[in-house]
């Protein structure tokens, strides 16, 4: 089944939820979500058992993967392999990222964390 999503509408839905993470599409081989963190926030996420891609929509921060820092700014595409320790830090401006998991987030674990993060 083909579906089309409008980024602005998905971001509005995520904001209305009041939660930093909103998964808006899931099939067995991938899942899509919006992740937001306010400026100065601490990113609580833990490594995932799936590969992950972030597309930074807005904001400015750094993404630490292992011991390396990567610039997270609008237009950046950041890949994080499965099981790699990672988190956003030095969040200077409210961060919004489109997130793609392959396969779907939580599908390689026996229990899926509430809220996906």
Protein Blocks (a to p, Z undefined) as FASTA:
>chain_A
ZZdddfklmmmmmmmnopabdcfbdcfkbccddddddehiacfbdcdfbdcddddfbdcd
dddehjaccdddehiacdddehiacddehifbdcdddddddddehklpfbdcehhZZ
